[in-house]
Amino acid sequence: ETHGSTPRPRDAAALPPNPGAHEYRNAKSLWGHKAFRLVPVIYVGPGVGEMVLVQLEGSKVQIRTKPGLLLEWYEGLLVLDALMRSSEQCQWLESLAGRFQKERTQRKNLSASLYVSKKLLTIAVTGPQFVTREGTVCAHRRSLRQDACTTNECLQEPGWYKVERILDYMPPWESFVNPKFGLYQEFYLILWKPPHLMESYSHLPEGCEEHPHATWEPDECLPDEFDVERAEVKKKWIETHRERENATAERREVDTFKISIPERRPAREPPKRPVQEVAPIATRLPPEKMAKVYHPDLSGRIRHGLRDDIRPILQGGEEVQIKQGWPKSESDYPLSYLPADPPGCCKQQCRCMEDWHIEDASKCWLDNQHMRNQSAQNAVDAFKSQLNLLRVRGQVSGQWYIEPVSVLPTEKLQQLQHSRRMALQVANLVHKAMGAVVIPLPLQAITEEGGGDILRDITILQDDEQQAQDGGPFEPAAFEKVEGPDWLVVSATGHIGTIAKDTPRAFKAETFTLQVDFIGADPSHRPSLHLQIGPEKPALPESLAAWTGQIMDKVRSTPTLSFALETLIKKVYDTESRGLRKKVTMAMWLKTMKQVYIIARAAANSS
């Protein structure tokens, strides 16, 4: 989906978050290629957190996205091939038709069976929140287990049903194009066990005419206990599909291949597999394996992989007594046990004790937001009034700290204040030295060992009044290059480097400006660093040793810092020769000085 001129990544494997969203997508037919489209991108590198950074092909626009939303190029071609063979019209396919024709001509034939055997035989293409038997959440792709499940437990839970065997497999590009499914997940044809062996499911969207007692279900509905069976049914599918591809390739004539957006052609049923093929594909399962369902459940109630609409019919047994026996007053609880408050005891109309109520429990104590906010403020005000325990600070700075009351002798208080001032002087001297050394920053320093981290080490040089008032500067969450030559690359993680073929010319160039924005918790506030980079050599200016000597002298005159910081500075500085140690690069020096600055700033703000 596009947002303005920049595509916004969306998850084609995700089920709707609630029944309302499901009904809306059904009404608008927002499934498959009608709701999602492919966009060619170039992988740039890792982004913030679990995100990655990609660049639109033919553009300088970069996008952050989840790794699971990216397809390998060959897999994307298989999606386009499936769309070309479909009777459904696709509006955005025309923009990629020329590119697909070129790729198809170069590769001669696309082989889905080859791709599944090489890339997907040991990988499951699933949804964004697949939960393993250990409780680990996997997103979009996960490795199949090699060990067979040995459990014989039968989970009698709503929405889980006994499975007889797996009959067939459908790769994700085929399920994405199929108008019945429209999800980018692998699908499996599941034959159910009694008592859910209805006369026929073939009339349902996920039904199958050849196997009326089975339904197509997405990968996320099958727990990982089926991983061995997943691999087996994929192997059978590969064998069958490879034979079909070979037969098709022999019949195909190159001059009849035409790339175009198909007109409205009569709907074509998918090729039916002969009955004799079912036996070798089917894989027998242990008698107690269970799976969920995707669209309508086996009793006819409409669902779409969601549990919101589950309303099991209770016909006796212990479940009938759950609501009646649930404690509804404090006297119903055992001795020394009470309900959580809020919300307090359950009422007669409460349904929170029922496992199938999902998202159907009202929280009346949250209805009045203003009252909750006022109660929280009253609690803070009452705490601040305890003047015998604490002191409220911040009337001048506006930072509003609360600190415990501590009565220090005048002499000790003066010593503490003196230590703070000395530590602040050390921090300011380090800041001044780092700023002087990197103006301009020798280009050679970036290409030396550890030079890629220089940008991250000089973030303390950012000039940002807002962060200074809040106790900063703070480490940015991401970096973005705003100005500078194309051959100088800055990643989202702050790594800086050069394109090797252009670096020799850059050494002879004039000084140039590099502007990098620092992105923090507030994306609207982006402090910048303007850095002058020049071809000066050597990478270590002569003044570097002099600055380090001054910092060492200042540290030695500060008793509270001398032990910790002297040891740190001696990693790059020889106190006897009063010079830098051998093999010390500017990147190493900047990293050490940043550590010195952080410790000194912490000491200056200590109490």
Secondary structure, DSSP 4 states (H G I P E B T S, - for coil): -EETTEE----TTPPPSSHHHHHHHHHHT--GGGT-----EEEEEE-STT-EEEEETTS--EEEE-GGG---HHHHHHHHHHHHHSSS--GGGHHHHHHHHHHHHHHS---HHHHIIIIITTEEE--TTEE-TTS-EE-SEEEPPSSPP--------TTEEEEEEEEEEE-HHHHHH-TTT--SS-EEEEEEPTTS--S--TTSTTB-SS-TTEEEEEGGGS-GGGHHHHHHHHHHHHHHHHHHHHHHHHH--GGG--------PPP-PPPPPPGGGHHHH-EE--TT-EEE-SSB-TTS-B-SS-STT--PPP-SSTTHHHHHHS--SGGGSPTT----TTT-SPPTT--TTSTT-TT----GGGS-HHHHHHHHHHHHHHHHT-TTTEEE--TTTS---EEE-----HHHHHHHHHHHHHHHHHHHHHHHHHHHHTTTEEHHHHHSTTGGGHHHHTGGG---HHHHHTT-----SEEEEEES-TTEEE-TTS-EEE-GGGHHHHHTSPPEEEEEEEE-SSTT---EEEEEEE--SSSS-THHHHHHHHHHHHHHT-HHHHHHHHHHHTTTEETTTTEEPTT--HHHHHHHHHHHHHHHHHHHT--
